[in-house]
Amino acid sequence: MAKESITIIVGVLTLLAASAAVYEILTVNTQIQAKPEQTKVPDYSNDLNSLKTQIGSLNSQISSIDNNLSTLDTLKNSMTDVRAKLTDLQNNNNQVQQVATSTAQLTVVLDKSTYLPGATIKITAVGAEPLKVVQIQLLDSNEFIVTSSRTWADSTGRVSYDLQLSGSLLPGNYQLRLISGQQTDSQPVIIGSIGTSQYPTSIGSYPFTVQTDKAIYRTGDLIQVSGTGYPNTSVTGVMTSLSGNTYSAASTVQPDGSYTLFFLTSGSYEIGTSRITVNNLGQTRMLSIYVESGSSTGSYPFTAQIDKSTYTRGELIRVSGIGYPNTSVIGVMKGPTGNTYTVSTTVQSDGSYAMYYQTLQSYPTGTWRITMTNLQQSNVVYFLMQ
């Protein structure tokens, strides 16, 4: 369009110049006819040369515009090619992301497929969302949730968890399910019945035995009950005082067949003979101890403290202190809305312990508290979440 317009303009200018020249010639001719004397005709060669120069310049500009239009067409084609390549790169990137996502599938592995009531299921999983909560559910054959727990995946998305089965769990087919974000994976679990040919009542090479570390204790002493049982099964103990008060403890038989239970005789514990009843796989053992008056083992007072008083959502909370060696410490963290989060650990042989809570961005702000319990003693710590 620009080229055609320039061509028309040049034509008009040429026509005007020619008309002017004809007009001048006619004017001169009239003057010659009117005058008898000889008149000199003007020389228009310079004007014509100037006009030719202008026309040449216009032709050069038209040629330059043609070249520019050609350059613009080339640039347009290049931009189209670049756009196509960018689209291809985006598609390739999406494919790579899809492949990367598909390779990080949640996968659950169990140490075995058949368990006894009271046994421990050792769970390992990969492909979970790193540093996120993982839900663990045991479902019966009707897909009702029998038990549910929560744990955390590490920075690589790996999960390791020991799920303690109830000793009263009915035999049958179950399903262990892990949920991480939008992903789920399940493994079938069979709960066998005690007394079958596969799990005979007789423990065989692991006879069920019970013993205490001594026969006479003082009030405040820690009573240790140990023995052998069927590996990876639950052992429960109940200590009954003279007046009928009961105190319970539970543990899991180790892979080598050994186990240990602990009972604490508080300072107000009844003086006299107490009975301890221990159960493993339907077998029962009983023994008696004598508790006499005495000072409490106050070498390990129970304490609890946190590393700071204010936390930002997403931070890790560390609770530490001292307690009775080789006993369990349980912490229950409770927020302003009433939701609770439970963590447990074992007091080290030197009396120290530490446990951790990983907070989430979704936690409500405000005042939180953690209630710590060790051998019937409790301590409460408070902190501010912001």
VOPAGU-2260 file (C-alpha; in pm, 1 decimal, decimal comma):
REM VOPAGU-2260
SITE   aa  ch    i         X         Y         Z
SITE  MET   A    0       0,0       0,0       0,0
SITE  ALA   A    1     282,4     240,1      91,7
SITE  LYS   A    2     460,5     157,5    -231,7
SITE  GLU   A    3     152,7     232,0    -444,9
SITE  SER   A    4      95,5     564,8    -266,1
SITE  ILE   A    5     453,0     677,2    -330,3
SITE  THR   A    6     423,3     581,8    -699,2
SITE  ILE   A    7     107,0     793,4    -736,9
SITE  ILE   A    8     275,2    1090,0    -564,9
SITE  VAL   A    9     575,2    1071,7    -800,3
SITE  GLY   A   10     343,1    1059,6   -1102,0
SITE  VAL   A   11     151,5    1364,5    -987,5
SITE  LEU   A   12     474,5    1559,2    -925,7
SITE  THR   A   13     600,6    1464,7   -1271,6
SITE  LEU   A   14     273,7    1576,3   -1434,4
SITE  LEU   A   15     282,9    1909,1   -1249,0
SITE  ALA   A   16     640,6    1970,1   -1355,0
SITE  ALA   A   17     558,2    1892,6   -1716,1
SITE  SER   A   18     250,0    2118,3   -1708,5
SITE  ALA   A   19     458,3    2401,7   -1565,7
SITE  ALA   A   20     711,6    2360,4   -1841,0
SITE  VAL   A   21     442,5    2365,7   -2112,5
SITE  TYR   A   22     284,1    2670,8   -1951,2
SITE  GLU   A   23     618,4    2853,5   -1952,3
SITE  ILE   A   24     674,8    2763,7   -2316,6
SITE  LEU   A   25     328,7    2886,7   -2414,7
SITE  THR   A   26     384,6    3206,2   -2220,8
SITE  VAL   A   27     714,1    3267,7   -2390,4
SITE  ASN   A   28     563,0    3190,4   -2729,0
SITE  THR   A   29     289,1    3444,0   -2666,9
SITE  GLN   A   30     544,7    3702,7   -2569,2
SITE  ILE   A   31     743,0    3632,3   -2884,6
SITE  GLN   A   32     436,6    3674,3   -3099,7
SITE  ALA   A   33     347,7    3997,8   -2922,7
SITE  LYS   A   34     691,5    4151,4   -2961,3
SITE  PRO   A   35     850,3    4207,4   -3290,4
SITE  GLU   A   36    1196,8    4197,0   -3150,8
SITE  GLN   A   37    1389,3    3864,6   -3103,1
SITE  THR   A   38    1356,5    3720,6   -2749,5
SITE  LYS   A   39    1598,3    3473,9   -2592,6
SITE  VAL   A   40    1438,1    3141,5   -2487,1
SITE  PRO   A   41    1517,0    3052,4   -2118,5
SITE  ASP   A   42    1732,4    2749,3   -2045,9
SITE  TYR   A   43    1537,0    2489,5   -1835,2
SITE  SER   A   44    1800,6    2221,0   -1839,3
SITE  ASN   A   45    1898,7    2284,5   -1476,7
SITE  ASP   A   46    1535,3    2261,4   -1364,3
SITE  LEU   A   47    1492,1    1935,4   -1553,0
SITE  ASN   A   48    1812,1    1796,8   -1403,0
SITE  SER   A   49    1693,8    1894,4   -1054,1
SITE  LEU   A   50    1359,9    1727,4   -1122,6
SITE  LYS   A   51    1538,4    1412,0   -1238,4
SITE  THR   A   52    1745,5    1415,8    -920,5
SITE  GLN   A   53    1432,0    1442,4    -706,3
SITE  ILE   A   54    1266,7    1161,2    -900,2
SITE  GLY   A   55    1579,8     948,5    -850,8
SITE  SER   A   56    1576,5    1021,4    -478,0
SITE  LEU   A   57    1211,3     920,5    -458,5
SITE  ASN   A   58    1287,6     599,5    -644,3
SITE  SER   A   59    1568,2     528,3    -393,3
SITE  GLN   A   60    1329,5     584,2    -103,1
SITE  ILE   A   61    1075,7     352,6    -264,0
SITE  SER   A   62    1346,6      89,3    -301,4
SITE  SER   A   63    1447,4     139,1      64,2
SITE  ILE   A   64    1085,3      93,6     171,9
SITE  ASP   A   65    1071,9    -227,4     -31,6
SITE  ASN   A   66    1381,5    -350,6     148,0
SITE  ASN   A   67    1234,6    -256,7     487,2
SITE  LEU   A   68     911,8    -438,4     406,1
SITE  SER   A   69    1115,0    -743,2     312,1
SITE  THR   A   70    1307,6    -715,1     640,8
SITE  LEU   A   71     982,4    -688,3     835,0
SITE  ASP   A   72     850,7    -998,8     659,5
SITE  THR   A   73    1171,7   -1184,2     753,7
SITE  LEU   A   74    1144,9   -1063,5    1115,7
SITE  LYS   A   75     779,9   -1172,0    1126,2
SITE  ASN   A   76     874,5   -1519,3    1004,6
SITE  SER   A   77    1154,3   -1536,6    1264,7
SITE  MET   A   78     916,2   -1439,0    1544,8
SITE  THR   A   79     671,7   -1705,9    1431,2
SITE  ASP   A   80     953,4   -1962,3    1439,6
SITE  VAL   A   81    1061,2   -1847,9    1788,8
SITE  ARG   A   82     701,6   -1870,4    1913,0
SITE  ALA   A   83     673,1   -2224,9    1779,2
SITE  LYS   A   84     999,8   -2325,5    1947,7
SITE  LEU   A   85     887,2   -2174,2    2279,5
SITE  THR   A   86     564,3   -2372,2    2255,4
SITE  ASP   A   87     764,3   -2690,7    2195,3
SITE  LEU   A   88     987,0   -2615,5    2495,4
SITE  GLN   A   89     682,1   -2557,2    2717,2
SITE  ASN   A   90     528,7   -2885,5    2605,2
SITE  ASN   A   91     855,5   -3068,7    2673,2
SITE  ASN   A   92     879,7   -2909,1    3018,0
SITE  ASN   A   93     525,2   -3018,0    3101,1
SITE  GLN   A   94     608,5   -3371,8    2992,7
SITE  VAL   A   95     920,5   -3373,4    3212,3
SITE  GLN   A   96     718,8   -3249,3    3510,1
SITE  GLN   A   97     456,0   -3516,3    3450,0
SITE  VAL   A   98     724,8   -3784,2    3436,2
SITE  ALA   A   99     886,5   -3650,7    3755,8
SITE  THR   A  100     550,0   -3649,0    3930,0
SITE  SER   A  101     463,5   -3996,9    3814,0
SITE  THR   A  102     791,7   -4136,6    3947,6
SITE  ALA   A  103     721,9   -4004,3    4300,6
SITE  GLN   A  104     432,9   -4238,5    4371,7
SITE  LEU   A  105     351,1   -4327,5    4730,0
SITE  THR   A  106     455,5   -4688,5    4791,2
SITE  VAL   A  107     403,2   -4880,7    5116,1
SITE  VAL   A  108     606,2   -5184,2    5224,9
SITE  LEU   A  109     535,9   -5396,4    5535,7
SITE  ASP   A  110     775,8   -5628,1    5714,9
SITE  LYS   A  111     530,1   -5916,2    5663,8
SITE  SER   A  112     168,6   -5979,9    5570,3
SITE  THR   A  113      36,5   -6181,7    5867,4
SITE  TYR   A  114      32,9   -6068,7    6230,2
SITE  LEU   A  115    -103,8   -6173,4    6566,1
SITE  PRO   A  116    -323,9   -5948,8    6781,3
SITE  GLY   A  117     -97,5   -5722,7    6984,2
SITE  ALA   A  118     189,2   -5748,0    6736,1
SITE  THR   A  119     369,4   -5452,9    6579,4
SITE  ILE   A  120     348,2   -5373,4    6208,0
SITE  LYS   A  121     671,2   -5219,0    6083,0
SITE  ILE   A  122     577,6   -4979,2    5804,8
SITE  THR   A  123     811,5   -4829,3    5546,1
SITE  ALA   A  124     697,5   -4599,7    5266,4
SITE  VAL   A  125     856,1   -4385,5    4996,4
SITE  GLY   A  126     715,5   -4116,7    4770,4
SITE  ALA   A  127     530,8   -3923,7    5040,0
SITE  GLU   A  128     525,1   -3545,3    5045,3
SITE  PRO   A  129     850,0   -3441,9    5219,3
SITE  LEU   A  130     813,5   -3301,2    5571,9
SITE  LYS   A  131     435,8   -3342,9    5561,7
SITE  VAL   A  132     194,3   -3533,0    5782,5
SITE  VAL   A  133     114,6   -3888,6    5672,1
SITE  GLN   A  134    -201,9   -4060,2    5791,0
SITE  ILE   A  135    -188,7   -4432,0    5872,8
SITE  GLN   A  136    -514,9   -4625,1    5884,1
SITE  LEU   A  137    -600,8   -4988,3    5954,1
SITE  LEU   A  138    -931,4   -5084,8    5791,3
SITE  ASP   A  139   -1134,0   -5401,3    5833,7
SITE  SER   A  140   -1292,5   -5603,9    5552,5
SITE  ASN   A  141   -1585,9   -5359,0    5542,1
SITE  GLU   A  142   -1342,3   -5065,6    5506,2
SITE  PHE   A  143   -1424,6   -4929,3    5849,2
SITE  ILE   A  144   -1129,0   -4760,5    6018,6
SITE  VAL   A  145   -1016,1   -4977,2    6310,5
SITE  THR   A  146    -727,4   -4757,0    6416,8
SITE  SER   A  147    -569,7   -4438,1    6285,4
SITE  SER   A  148    -233,2   -4274,3    6350,1
SITE  ARG   A  149     -26,5   -3989,0    6213,6
SITE  THR   A  150     342,4   -3948,9    6150,5
SITE  TRP   A  151     578,1   -3734,7    5942,6
SITE  ALA   A  152     766,5   -3798,7    5620,7
SITE  ASP   A  153    1132,1   -3698,6    5620,1
SITE  SER   A  154    1292,2   -3454,9    5375,3
SITE  THR   A  155    1321,1   -3728,5    5109,8
SITE  GLY   A  156     958,2   -3839,7    5138,7
SITE  ARG   A  157    1042,0   -4155,3    5334,0
SITE  VAL   A  158     820,3   -4282,3    5615,4
SITE  SER   A  159     911,0   -4528,7    5892,0
SITE  TYR   A  160     652,8   -4615,9    6154,6
SITE  ASP   A  161     573,6   -4897,2    6399,2
SITE  LEU   A  162     199,9   -4955,7    6438,1
SITE  GLN   A  163     105,9   -5138,1    6757,5
SITE  LEU   A  164    -196,8   -5363,2    6703,6
SITE  SER   A  165    -457,5   -5406,7    6973,3
SITE  GLY   A  166    -442,0   -5732,8    7163,6
SITE  SER   A  167    -820,0   -5765,2    7122,0
SITE  LEU   A  168    -812,0   -5732,6    6743,0
SITE  LEU   A  169   -1031,1   -5997,8    6578,8
SITE  PRO   A  170    -876,5   -6239,4    6326,5
SITE  GLY   A  171    -949,4   -6166,6    5961,5
SITE  ASN   A  172    -847,0   -5968,8    5654,6
SITE  TYR   A  173    -751,9   -5605,5    5698,2
SITE  GLN   A  174    -599,9   -5329,4    5491,7
SITE  LEU   A  175    -324,2   -5089,8    5593,2
SITE  ARG   A  176    -360,1   -4755,6    5416,5
SITE  LEU   A  177    -124,0   -4456,5    5403,4
SITE  ILE   A  178    -243,3   -4113,7    5293,3
SITE  SER   A  179       0,3   -3839,8    5191,4
SITE  GLY   A  180    -156,6   -3530,7    5037,9
SITE  GLN   A  181    -363,6   -3652,2    4741,8
SITE  GLN   A  182    -186,1   -3988,7    4722,6
SITE  THR   A  183    -285,6   -4314,3    4889,1
SITE  ASP   A  184    -142,7   -4663,5    4891,8
SITE  SER   A  185    -255,8   -4978,5    5069,8
SITE  GLN   A  186    -127,5   -5321,6    5159,9
SITE  PRO   A  187    -334,8   -5623,4    5269,1
SITE  VAL   A  188    -286,1   -5743,9    5625,4
SITE  ILE   A  189    -399,0   -6073,5    5776,5
SITE  ILE   A  190    -460,7   -6093,8    6151,4
SITE  GLY   A  191    -421,4   -6454,2    6262,8
SITE  SER   A  192    -586,4   -6613,9    6561,4
SITE  ILE   A  193    -389,9   -6731,4    6862,2
SITE  GLY   A  194    -393,2   -7108,9    6900,0
SITE  THR   A  195    -392,6   -7198,9    6529,2
SITE  SER   A  196    -138,8   -7434,2    6379,6
SITE  GLN   A  197      46,1   -7131,5    6242,6
SITE  TYR   A  198      57,7   -6957,2    6580,8
SITE  PRO   A  199      31,0   -7230,7    6847,4
SITE  THR   A  200     -42,8   -7139,2    7206,4
SITE  SER   A  201     284,8   -7298,2    7306,9
SITE  ILE   A  202     561,1   -7048,2    7246,1
SITE  GLY   A  203     809,4   -7327,6    7183,6
SITE  SER   A  204    1162,5   -7191,2    7174,0
SITE  TYR   A  205    1043,2   -6872,6    7349,3
SITE  PRO   A  206     878,0   -6987,4    7674,7
SITE  PHE   A  207     675,2   -6718,9    7848,0
SITE  THR   A  208     854,1   -6618,3    8168,9
SITE  VAL   A  209     810,8   -6338,0    8421,7
SITE  GLN   A  210    1040,7   -6206,8    8695,3
SITE  THR   A  211    1107,5   -5886,2    8889,2
SITE  ASP   A  212    1443,6   -5726,5    8956,1
SITE  LYS   A  213    1391,0   -5774,8    9332,4
SITE  ALA   A  214    1129,2   -5898,3    9578,8
SITE  ILE   A  215    1104,3   -5604,8    9822,3
SITE  TYR   A  216    1061,3   -5240,2    9714,5
SITE  ARG   A  217    1028,9   -4907,9    9890,7
SITE  THR   A  218     752,5   -4661,8    9806,9
SITE  GLY   A  219     874,2   -4450,8    9516,6
SITE  ASP   A  220    1088,9   -4728,5    9369,1
SITE  LEU   A  221    1063,8   -4833,8    9007,1
SITE  ILE   A  222     954,4   -5196,9    8966,8
SITE  GLN   A  223    1106,0   -5371,6    8667,0
SITE  VAL   A  224     932,4   -5680,7    8528,9
SITE  SER   A  225    1117,4   -5875,5    8259,0
SITE  GLY   A  226    1116,1   -6212,6    8088,5
SITE  THR   A  227    1075,7   -6387,3    7753,7
SITE  GLY   A  228     779,4   -6412,6    7519,7
SITE  TYR   A  229     686,6   -6455,8    7155,5
SITE  PRO   A  230     882,5   -6204,9    6940,9
SITE  ASN   A  231     705,6   -5893,6    6812,3
SITE  THR   A  232     391,5   -5953,2    7019,6
SITE  SER   A  233     233,0   -5746,4    7293,2
SITE  VAL   A  234     293,7   -5801,3    7665,2
SITE  THR   A  235      58,4   -5642,2    7916,6
SITE  GLY   A  236      92,9   -5624,4    8291,6
SITE  VAL   A  237    -143,1   -5526,0    8573,5
SITE  MET   A  238     -21,0   -5457,0    8927,1
SITE  THR   A  239    -291,2   -5485,5    9194,8
SITE  SER   A  240    -249,3   -5344,5    9545,6
SITE  LEU   A  241    -397,2   -5485,1    9866,8
SITE  SER   A  242    -706,1   -5264,1    9841,3
SITE  GLY   A  243    -764,7   -5354,6    9476,3
SITE  ASN   A  244    -616,0   -5049,0    9305,0
SITE  THR   A  245    -468,9   -5143,5    8967,7
SITE  TYR   A  246    -179,5   -5002,2    8764,9
SITE  SER   A  247    -119,3   -5105,6    8402,6
SITE  ALA   A  248     185,6   -5126,1    8179,7
SITE  ALA   A  249     246,1   -5257,9    7827,9
SITE  SER   A  250     539,1   -5335,0    7602,4
SITE  THR   A  251     637,4   -5533,1    7292,2
SITE  VAL   A  252     848,8   -5846,9    7295,9
SITE  GLN   A  253    1176,5   -5778,9    7116,2
SITE  PRO   A  254    1287,6   -5986,6    6814,3
SITE  ASP   A  255    1516,8   -6187,2    7046,0
SITE  GLY   A  256    1217,6   -6278,5    7266,8
SITE  SER   A  257    1293,9   -6048,9    7560,8
SITE  TYR   A  258    1068,2   -5781,8    7709,7
SITE  THR   A  259    1060,3   -5534,3    7999,7
SITE  LEU   A  260     773,3   -5365,3    8184,4
SITE  PHE   A  261     793,8   -5086,0    8443,6
SITE  PHE   A  262     569,7   -4991,4    8735,5
SITE  LEU   A  263     625,2   -4697,2    8970,6
SITE  THR   A  264     529,7   -4717,8    9336,1
SITE  SER   A  265     449,8   -4359,5    9429,4
SITE  GLY   A  266     513,4   -4218,1    9775,5
SITE  SER   A  267     149,2   -4280,4    9867,3
SITE  TYR   A  268     149,8   -4637,4    9741,0
SITE  GLU   A  269       0,2   -4890,3    9983,6
SITE  ILE   A  270     236,4   -5079,7   10209,4
SITE  GLY   A  271     218,8   -5457,6   10186,1
SITE  THR   A  272     199,9   -5730,9    9924,8
SITE  SER   A  273     100,1   -5648,3    9565,6
SITE  ARG   A  274      25,0   -5889,4    9284,3
SITE  ILE   A  275     153,1   -5849,8    8927,0
SITE  THR   A  276     -27,0   -6034,0    8643,3
SITE  VAL   A  277     143,3   -6047,6    8301,8
SITE  ASN   A  278     -16,8   -6170,4    7974,5
SITE  ASN   A  279     129,7   -6269,7    7638,4
SITE  LEU   A  280     -62,6   -6447,3    7360,6
SITE  GLY   A  281    -331,2   -6568,6    7595,1
SITE  GLN   A  282     -86,4   -6702,2    7854,0
SITE  THR   A  283     -78,9   -6558,3    8205,0
SITE  ARG   A  284     191,4   -6547,3    8470,4
SITE  MET   A  285     155,4   -6412,5    8825,4
SITE  LEU   A  286     401,7   -6312,9    9094,6
SITE  SER   A  287     399,1   -6112,4    9415,8
SITE  ILE   A  288     615,9   -5833,6    9553,3
SITE  TYR   A  289     632,2   -5658,0    9886,5
SITE  VAL   A  290     626,8   -5277,6    9917,0
SITE  GLU   A  291     752,3   -5116,6   10235,8
SITE  SER   A  292     766,6   -4758,7   10346,7
SITE  GLY   A  293    1064,6   -4562,4   10229,3
SITE  SER   A  294    1179,3   -4240,9   10066,8
SITE  SER   A  295    1107,3   -4181,9    9701,6
SITE  THR   A  296    1380,2   -4222,5    9448,1
SITE  GLY   A  297    1410,9   -3851,3    9403,8
SITE  SER   A  298    1734,6   -3858,1    9206,4
SITE  TYR   A  299    1541,6   -3797,8    8885,1
SITE  PRO   A  300    1270,1   -3535,2    8934,8
SITE  PHE   A  301    1046,0   -3496,1    8631,4
SITE  THR   A  302    1098,7   -3166,5    8447,9
SITE  ALA   A  303     989,2   -3023,6    8112,8
SITE  GLN   A  304    1085,1   -2710,8    7923,6
SITE  ILE   A  305    1070,2   -2576,0    7567,4
SITE  ASP   A  306    1350,7   -2400,9    7380,9
SITE  LYS   A  307    1160,8   -2069,0    7352,4
SITE  SER   A  308     829,2   -1911,0    7446,0
SITE  THR   A  309     711,0   -1789,1    7103,3
SITE  TYR   A  310     702,9   -1985,3    6778,3
SITE  THR   A  311     614,3   -1902,1    6419,9
SITE  ARG   A  312     389,4   -2146,0    6240,5
SITE  GLY   A  313     602,5   -2400,5    6058,0
SITE  GLU   A  314     878,2   -2408,9    6320,1
SITE  LEU   A  315     996,6   -2715,8    6509,8
SITE  ILE   A  316     921,0   -2719,4    6884,3
SITE  ARG   A  317    1168,7   -2899,4    7110,7
SITE  VAL   A  318    1060,3   -3019,0    7454,4
SITE  SER   A  319    1329,0   -3153,3    7687,4
SITE  GLY   A  320    1387,6   -3234,6    8050,5
SITE  ILE   A  321    1470,3   -3515,2    8290,1
SITE  GLY   A  322    1268,2   -3814,0    8404,2
SITE  TYR   A  323    1305,2   -4163,7    8536,6
SITE  PRO   A  324    1555,9   -4362,7    8322,4
SITE  ASN   A  325    1423,7   -4605,2    8060,8
SITE  THR   A  326    1061,6   -4503,8    8110,4
SITE  SER   A  327     813,2   -4351,7    7869,5
SITE  VAL   A  328     742,3   -3979,4    7842,6
SITE  ILE   A  329     422,3   -3871,4    7669,6
SITE  GLY   A  330     350,9   -3518,4    7551,2
SITE  VAL   A  331      10,6   -3388,3    7440,1
SITE  MET   A  332      11,3   -3051,2    7261,0
SITE  LYS   A  333    -323,2   -2870,2    7257,8
SITE  GLY   A  334    -414,5   -2558,3    7060,5
SITE  PRO   A  335    -675,1   -2283,9    7107,2
SITE  THR   A  336    -931,7   -2479,5    6903,3
SITE  GLY   A  337    -894,8   -2792,5    7116,7
SITE  ASN   A  338    -708,5   -3009,3    6864,5
SITE  THR   A  339    -444,9   -3230,5    7026,8
SITE  TYR   A  340    -117,3   -3373,7    6895,7
SITE  THR   A  341      56,5   -3654,4    7084,4
SITE  VAL   A  342     425,9   -3747,6    7080,4
SITE  SER   A  343     611,1   -3996,1    7299,9
SITE  THR   A  344     971,3   -4088,5    7367,6
SITE  THR   A  345    1182,6   -4282,8    7616,5
SITE  VAL   A  346    1394,0   -4131,9    7893,5
SITE  GLN   A  347    1761,5   -4208,8    7835,3
SITE  SER   A  348    1968,7   -4404,6    8084,8
SITE  ASP   A  349    2114,8   -4076,4    8215,6
SITE  GLY   A  350    1766,0   -3942,6    8290,8
SITE  SER   A  351    1742,6   -3697,5    7999,5
SITE  TYR   A  352    1481,6   -3690,0    7723,3
SITE  ALA   A  353    1379,5   -3474,5    7427,0
SITE  MET   A  354    1083,6   -3478,7    7191,0
SITE  TYR   A  355     978,8   -3266,1    6894,8
SITE  TYR   A  356     660,9   -3121,4    6747,0
SITE  GLN   A  357     655,5   -2998,9    6386,1
SITE  THR   A  358     407,5   -2711,2    6356,8
SITE  LEU   A  359     213,6   -2638,6    6037,8
SITE  GLN   A  360     119,3   -2315,6    5861,5
SITE  SER   A  361    -245,8   -2408,3    5914,5
SITE  TYR   A  362    -216,1   -2410,8    6294,4
SITE  PRO   A  363    -420,1   -2137,5    6467,2
SITE  THR   A  364    -236,6   -1855,9    6639,1
SITE  GLY   A  365    -265,4   -1794,2    7010,4
SITE  THR   A  366    -167,2   -1967,2    7331,8
SITE  TRP   A  367     -85,2   -2339,0    7317,9
SITE  ARG   A  368       8,8   -2581,1    7594,1
SITE  ILE   A  369     196,7   -2910,4    7612,2
SITE  THR   A  370     117,3   -3153,7    7894,3
SITE  MET   A  371     407,1   -3388,8    7969,6
SITE  THR   A  372     360,1   -3711,8    8166,0
SITE  ASN   A  373     618,8   -3951,2    8308,9
SITE  LEU   A  374     530,1   -4226,6    8555,9
SITE  GLN   A  375     210,0   -4054,7    8670,8
SITE  GLN   A  376     387,6   -3720,3    8714,6
SITE  SER   A  377     282,4   -3429,3    8493,3
SITE  ASN   A  378     423,2   -3094,2    8388,4
SITE  VAL   A  379     262,8   -2830,9    8165,1
SITE  VAL   A  380     445,3   -2576,1    7947,6
SITE  TYR   A  381     283,7   -2289,1    7756,2
SITE  PHE   A  382     391,9   -2102,4    7444,5
SITE  LEU   A  383     258,0   -1849,3    7195,2
SITE  MET   A  384     199,9   -1942,5    6829,8
SITE  GLN   A  385     210,8   -1655,5    6581,8
